[in-house]
Amino acid sequence: MLNGGMLDLSDFSTWQSGTSYKDGLEVSGSSGTVIGSQDVVDLAGGNDMHIGGDGKDGVYVVIDAGDGQVSLANDNQYLGTTQIASGTLMVSDNSQLGDTHYNRQVIFTDKPQESVMEITANVDTRSTTTEHGRDIEMRADGEVAVDAGVDTQWGALMADSSGQHQDEGSTLTKTGAGTLELTASSTTQSAVRVEEGTLQGDVADIFPYASSLWVGDGATFVTGADQDIQSIDATSSGTIDISDGTVLRLTGQDTSVDLDASLFNGDGALVNATDGVTLTGELNTNLETDSLTYLADVTVNGDLTNTSGVVSLQNGVVGDTLTVNGDYTGGGTLLLDSELNGDDSASDQLVLNGNTAGNTTVVINPITGIGEPTSTGIKVVDFAADPTQFQNNAQFSLAGSGYVNMGAYDYTLVEDNNDWYLRSQEVTPPSPPDPDPTPDPDPTPDPDPTPDPEPTPAYQPVLNAKVGGYLNNLRAANQAFMMERRDHAGGDGQTLNLRVIGGDYHYTAAGQLAQHEDTSTVQLSGALFSGRWGTDGEWMLGIVGGYSDNQGDSRSSMTGTRADNQNHGYAVGLTSSWFQHGKQKQGAWLDNWLQYAWFSNDVSEHEDGVDHYHSSGIIASLEAGYQWLPGRGVVIEPQAQVIYQGVQQDDFTAANRARVSQSQGDDIQTRLGLHSEWRTAVHVIPTLDLNYYHDPHSTEIEEDGSTISDDAVKQRGEIKVGVTGNISQRVSLRGSVAWQKGSDDFAQTAGFLSMTVKW
C-alpha cells in the first residue's frame, strides 16, 4: 500500500500483480504515480485490483512510462483523473480508468514527451447514469490509437481546465485503423490530426474552436452531426464525409492557400462562412455559400445553394467555369470575369445541369475589351440541363444600375432560350407571319415555291449615357457665343453692348439618349473704329469677349442610367460691320465676327467616375442682309448667315479606360432668316424673327474605335419675339424670347436681354 506515494518499476521489464486482494497493489491518498521505463508495466491483477480509495477525495493516477506501456486493472474505483505524462496507456475497458459513475477525464499532460492512449477493444466510456463519456483533456500533445476493428465512444475534446491554456498550440493525433467517436461538444483549441482510421462526431460542434483539422491519406473524418470547424489544413489528402442531413461550416478557414474540393463528399452540405475561401477541383457533396467563395473551374457534384453568399470566379483570367451537376438556388451574388467586345468575347461561365431557382445578382469585371455591338451576346450562364426534365426558374440580373459599361456601349444581362447573355444591343424580334387562311378545297398542287428566308431580328446598340454628355458639351461649346448682327456693338450703331443669354433645350440623341442642357452666356462688346465707305456707306470694327456656363444631363431610355455634363469657357474676338447706307442703316449690309473659345468640360456617371477634358477652337460668322422699309415704321429684313464651328475637344482617356475623341472635323452651319420690326412713336419697337437652321454634318464622337453620330439638330426652325425700348437718347434695352423646334424631339427655349449704349 502506497499512501500518496510512488510505485517505481523502472528496473523491471515486466511486473504483474497477484490475483488476490492481498497480492494486489493499493495506492491511496491524494495521488499516486506509476512509473515504468521498460517494455510493459502490467497492473491488470484481477477484479480485486484497484488504485485509490473509495472516498471522494479526488485522487488521480499519473502514467509516466517513458517508452513503455501500462495496463490498469478492471473495476478501479479511484475518483480522480487519469493523466498520461509519457508512454502508452493500454485501455480495453472503461472501468480501468476509475469510477464509471463520475467518468473523470483522461488528460495528456507533458509536452516534451510522447503520450499515447491505445484502445484495444470496443470501449464505450459513456456513463449509464449521466450518459456522458469520458472527456479527453488537452494540456499537451497526445495520441489516441484505436486498433483495427475497434469502435470506441468518448466524451468531449476539452481545453486545459487548469487555466494555463496549455491546449493552445497542442495537437491531438488519431492513429490506428479503428473508429474514435466523440459524443459531446468540445472546447479545446488544439489542432486535430486524423492520420489513420476514422474520427467521427456523434453530436454537433465536436471541436469548433480547434485551430485546424488535418485528414491524412486513407483516413476519414465523418461529421455525424452539424459541425463548425475553423480551418481545414490544405495539405489534407484524406476524406471528409459530410453525413446526410448535416452541414460542415468553415468559420475561419485559412485563405492564403487553396482548398482541394475533392476532400469532401457525402450527402450533407459544405457551408463556407469565411470570406475569401478558394476551392479547386471537384466537389462531391452539396455546397452552401454564406461568404465570398472562389470557385473558378470547380465542378459541384451536388446542389449549390447561394442564397446569401458570394460565389466568385474572378481571378483576372477569363474562361473559367463553375459547373453544378445538382440543383442551383440563387439569392446571393455571382462574380465573373469577361471580355467586353462582340459575340465572340471570352467570359467566365456558370453551367447548370439541374433544377434552378432564386434570384442571383451578377457582377461583371471587365478584363479586356473596347466595347462593340453584339447580336447573340456573350454567354455567362449556360442552362445545360434538359428542359423537359428540369425546371429552370432562376433569374439573373446585373448589380447596381443593371448594366456594365465598356467604351461607348452599355451591356445588359438578358435571357434567351434559358441561357443568359451580356448584350450591348437591344434585340427587336421580327414580326410574326400572318396566320394561314382557311384553305380552299385542294386544287391540283403547283410545285413547292422557294420558302422565304426567316426574317432577321433588328438590333439597336445600347449606348452609355456618358456619350450624350460628350455630345452636349461639344454642341454647347460651338453654340454658346454665336451672334447675329444686332447682338454686338457696332452691328446696329451701338458703341457698347452688354448681352445676357439664358436657355434650355432637350432632344433625343442617337435614338435613345434623352438630352437636356441649361445654358447661360454673358457677352460684352464694343465698337473701336468706324469710318465712311463711299458717299453714304459706313464700316465699324469692334471687339467682343464672353463667358459661358452650361450644365446638362443625358438619360438612356434603354438602361435608365444618367450622365451629367458641365462645361464653362471663355471667348475673345473681333467684330466688323458694313452698311450700304450708314446713317439710316438701310439697304444692304454685311456683318462678320471671329472668336477664339476655350472650355473646361466634365462628364460624370454614377458608377463610372468623372471625365475631365478640354476643348478649344475658332468660331466665325459671315452674315448678309437687306433692310427694307415699306412704310409706316415697318422694317422687313431678309438675312443669310454662314457660321464656321471649329471648337474641337481634346482626345482623352475616360474613367472607364476608353479612349474618347471627336471623329468629325469642323462644321458649317447656315441660317436663313427674316427680321421684322415696327417702329412706333412711343420709343418701343416690337420685333419678330423667323429663322431656319441647317447643319450638313452630324456631330460624331469616337470611343475605342466605335463612332456615335448625332443627327438630331441638323434642321430646326425658330420663332423669336422681342421688344426694344429707349431708356434715354443714348441707352436702350432689348429683350426677346426664342423657341426652336427640330427633328428627334429637339426643342429649345432661350431668353435674351441686352443693354446698348451709344455716344
Buried (B, 14 or more C-beta within 10 A) or exposed (E): EBEEEBBEBEEBEEBBBEEEEEEBBBBBBEBBBBBBBBEBBBBBBBEBBBBBBEEEEBBBBBBBBBEBBBBBBBBBBBBBBBBBBBBBBBBBBBBBBBBBEBBBBBBBBBBEBBBBBBBBBBBBBBBEEEEBBBBBBBBBBBBBBBBEEBBBBBBBBBBBBEEEEBBBBBBBBBBBBBBBBBBBBBBBBBBBBBBBBBBBBBBBBBBBBBBBBBBBEEBBBBBBBBBBBBBBBBEBBBBBBBBEEBBBBBBBBBBEEBBBBBBBBBBBBBBBBBEBBBBBBBBBBBBBBBBBBBBBBBBBBBBBBBBEBBBBBBBEEBBBBBBBBBBBBBBBBBBBBBBBBBBEBBBBBBBBBBBBBBEBBBBBBBBEBBBBBBBBBBBBBBBBBEEEEBEBEBBBEBBEBEBBBBBBBBBBBBBEEBBBBBBBBBBEEEEEEEEEEEEEEEEEEEEEEEEEEEEEEEBBBBBBBBBBBBBBBBBBBBBBBBBBBBBBBBBBBBBBBBBBBBBBBBBBBBBBBBBBBBBBBBBBBBBEEBEEEEEBBBBBBBBBBBBBBBBBBBBBEBBEBBBBBBBBBBBBBBBBBBBBBBEEBBBEBBBBBBBBBBBBBBBBBEEBEEBEBBBBBBBBBBBBBBBEBEEEEEBEBBBEBBBBBBBBBEEBEBBBEBBBBBBBEBBEBEBEBBBBBEBEEEEEBEBBBBBEBEBEBBBBBBBBBBEBBBBBBBBBEBEBEBEBEBEEEEBBEBBBEBEBEBEBEBEBEBBBBBBBBBE
